[in-house]
Amino acid sequence: MPSLFVRSLALCSLFIGMSGLRAQEAPSASQAPVSHAPDPAPAEPQAPAAPMPDAAVPGSHFDKAMFLKPIPSSQLDFIKAYANATSSDLYRDKQFHKLMKTFIPDCMFHYGRDKPLSDALDEVFDNSQTPVEIRDGRFVLLSGMQGKYLGGRGFLWLDLQEGIGLGGFFFHPTNGEPTPAMNVFSRQVKAETLSLSELPPAFAQDFSRWSESAQVSPVTIRYFLTGSNKKVLLEHDEDFCRFPDGTPAPADSGCEQMNADAADYDLTAAEYTNDTHHATNATAWMLNGDDRAWLSVRASRCGGLADPLGCRIVFTRQRIHIITGRR
């Protein structure tokens, strides 16, 4: 099966008119936030019937300079003593709690109600018995699956060698915002646009493993909460039709549908964050007329082609990059 890149080149001439499209203007502060519903819009994108290895991610674009103020290794050495301890034990450690302030954004987060992101994490890590993992002597992962409502679950990840910290929080919002939603975060990052391949490759591996254990679909609404206290799109740039070793996925795996769903969900996240001014605690759900008009254009352009999903993916990705200003 041709890669997304090859299909993109083949379809390039079809979408030349897309360059003239403009991202919609953000509403005034008094207006309700607006977001785009995928077309079609499955409530929960489903992974293929058979278990699949990690999807192929384009060559890593990770640049550690993106992570500001690396944490000195002298402040991280104590964590090694917690190998195989419970995540709750490490999370409650006073030294670790102080350390979290260096990589967890100091922002408000809407988990049931507005609260600091750190408070939401407190709730999911309360009494977590999941063991602390330390891979290759440097990559630390602790997990909290104890959310009392909305399916809340989270993780924290550290690279003890590079002084990098990241985390994630997944839940099912019920207040009208796109659901379910995966929020990855780091106070050390202040980028305006991000894709998975720009994060550390080791993080991508552990994030995938955590998602599987936490029963989080690899295709879902996905944001990144930055050190500038902004919520931005964390774009899927995985190719679910390719495994990490470059071999193609089975023809009956449903991989192209997963790629199409990923593009739709990224468009939802891009429009939602744009229209809510990148607020980390944004809420509400609406679909405006401009979005419906664009969906109609996409349907008419892609409907009669031999590879409508490939067309839809390229068309949608171009729309996303117009909204985010991403090349």
N, C-alpha and C positions, 0 to 999 in steps of 0.2 A: 504494500500500500504506500503511495507517495507520501512523503513527509508534508507537514503543514507548510514548510518553507517552499517546497516545490509547487504545491497547490496554489500558494500565494502568488508565485511568479506567474503561473498560468492564468490566474484570474485578474492580474494587475490591470490589464486594459479595460476589463469590465467595470472597474471601480474608480477610474480616473476622475469621474465626476464627484467622487466623495470629498476630494480635497477642498471643495468649496463650501462644505458644510461647516457650520459654526456651532460651538458649544452654546447651550442656552444660557441666557443671563441669569445670575443668581437672584432669587427673590429678595425683597426687603425683609428686614428683621421681623416685621409684623406678619409676614405671610407664613403659612404652614409649609414645612419642608416637603419637597417633592422627590419621588424616586421612580425608577423605571422598572416595570415588571418584565421578566424575561418572556420571550415568545418562542415556543410555548413555555409555560411557567410551572414546572413540577414543584410541589411544595418542598420536597426533599430530593435533590438529585441522587440517583441510585448508582452505586458502584456496579460493575459487571457482575453477573451471576457467579462466575468462578473467581476465586481470589487472584489478585494481580500483584506482581512485584511493583516497586516504585516506578512511576512514570519517568521517562527520560526528561531531564531538564537541559535546555541549551547550555553550551559551554559557560562555566561559571563567570559571572561578571562581578564577583565579590571583590571589593576594595576595602581593606580594613581601615583605611583612612576615613571612611564614612562613619565609623564608630568613634565619637569624640570622647576625650578624657578616659582612656583605658584605665581599668582598675589595677593598681600595683599588685604584683603577685604576692607580696608580703601580706596583703589584706585578704588573700584567698587561700593561703596554705592550710588554714584550719579546717577547711571544708573536707579535705581528704580523710579526716578522721571519722567522717559520717558515712563512709562507704557502707552500704547495706543497712544503715539505720533507717528509720521510717522518715518519710518526707516531712511529717509533722514535727519530728524531733529537730530536724535541721531548720525548718521554718521558724520554730519558736526560739531558736538560739539567739541570744541578744546580739551577738556580733554579726550574725547573718541578717537579723532584722535591720541593723544599722546599714549593712552593706546594700540591702535592697533599695535604699533611697538613691543609690548611685545609678541604677539602671531601670527602675520602675518609674514611669512618668508620674508627675505630681498633677494629675488631672482628675476631673469629675467623670464618672462612668455611670451609665444608666443600666443597672442590674436590678430590675424590680422597681427601683426608685433611684434618684440621683444620690451618689455616694462617691467618695474617693476610690480610685481603682484599687488601692491597697486594702480598703475595707472589703471589697468584693473578693479579693484574693484570700483574705482572712477567713471568709466563710467557706471557701472550697477546700482550703488546706486544714481546716479544723479537724484534728484527730485523724489525718490521712495516714493509713498504714502502708501505703505503697512505698517500697524501698527506694532509697536514693541510689541512682545509677551514676557511676563514674567510669566512663569509657575511655580507653587508651590513656588512663592516668590524667586526663585533662578536661574531658567534656562531661559536665555535670547536669543531670536531669532529675528534678523532683516534681512529683505530680500530686494534684489534689482533685479528687472526684466526689467531694462531699457536699456539693451544692444542694441546699435544702429545697430549692425550687427552680423552675425554668431550665432544668437539666444542666445547671452550672458545673463546669469543670475547668481546670487550669493547669498550667505547668510553668516552671522557671528553668532556664538553661544558662549555663555559664561555660566559657572557655577559660580555664585557669591559666593557660599560657599567654593568651592575647589580651586578657582582661576585658572580655566582652560579655555582656549580659543581655538576654532577651527573655521574653515570656509570652504566654498566650492564654486567652480566656474565651471559652465557647459556651453559648447558651441559646435558648429559644426565646427571643423577645416576644411579648404579647401585646405591646402597645402600638402596633402599627408599623414599626420599622421592619426592614427586610429580615426574614427569619428562616432558618437558624443563622447565626453569625459567628465567625471565628475572628477574634481580635488578637493579632500578634503585636507586641510592643517592645520598645526600648527607649529609655531616656537618652541614650547615647547617640541616637540617630535623629537627624533633623531634615532628612530628605523630603521633597515635595511629592515625588513619585517613586514607587518601588515595585519590583517583581521578585519572585522567590529566588531567582538565580543571582540576585544581588546580595543575598544574605549568605552567611558562611555555609559552605557545602556540608560541613558536619552538622550544622543546625538543621538544614533541610532533611538530612537523613534521620535525625532524632525526632524532628517534627512529624515526619511520616510515620515513624514507629509509634509515637505517642498518639497520633490521630487514630491509628488502627486499634490500639488498646482502649482508647476512650470512645470508640465507635463514632468518630467524626468522619464524615464523608470527605474524600480528597477533593471533591467539587462542591463548594459551598460559598456563600457570601464571605468575603475575606477582606479585612481591613488591617491597617497598621497604625498604631497610636504612637506618635513621635514625641521627642523631647521638646518640641515646640508646642505641645498640647494640641496637636491637630490629628484628626482621623483622616487617613488617606487610603486609597485603594492599594491592596497588596495583590498584584496581578498574578493570575495563573500563567506561567509560561512553560509549564510542563506539557509534554506531548504524550497523551495517554495511549497513542498508537505506537509508541516506541518504548522499549525497556531501556534501563540505563546502559546496558551493553550494546545498544544500537539495534538489536534484533526487533522485528516487528511483532506487535501484539497479535493474538489469534484473530482471524477474520470475524468470528462470532462473539468477540469480547464486548462489543458495544462501545469500543474506544472512541470512534469518531463522534458518537452522540455525547460522550463525556467531554470531548474537546469543545463541542458546540455549546453544551450546558455551561462549561467553564467560562466561555466568552460571554454568554448571556448574564451569568451571575456577576462577572466583572463589570459589565455595563451597568447593571443595577447598582453595584457599589460605587462606581465612578459618579453616576448621576446623583446618587443619594448624598455622597460626601460633598459634591460640588454645590448642590442645592441647599444643604444645611450648613454651608460655610465651614465645613470640616470640624464641626463641634464634636468633641469626644463623647458627649452625652446626648447627641441628637436623637430625636424621636419623630414619629408620625409617618404616614404613608399616603401618597397620592400619585396619580398618573395624569400628567397634563396632556393637552391636545397635541403639542409639538412631538411628544414621545410617540403618540399613536400615529401621527403622520410619518415619522421615521420608520416605524415598524411596517407600515403599509408599503413604503418604498422598498424596504429590504425584501418583503414578501414578493413584490412584483419583479424585482431584479433577479432573485434566486430561484423563484418557483419553477421555472421551466428548464433548469439546467440538469445535466446528467449527474452532477455532484452537488445537490442543493445544500448539504451540510457544510461542505468545504467552502462554498460561496458565502454561506451565512457566517461562518467563523471569520473569514477575512473581512467581510463587510462590517461585522460587529467590532472586531479589533481596531479597524480604522476609526470607527466612531468613538471608541474608548480613548484612543490617543489624541483625537481632536479635543475631547472634553478635558483630559488631564494635561494636555500640552506636552505629552511624552513623544519622543521621536520614535 
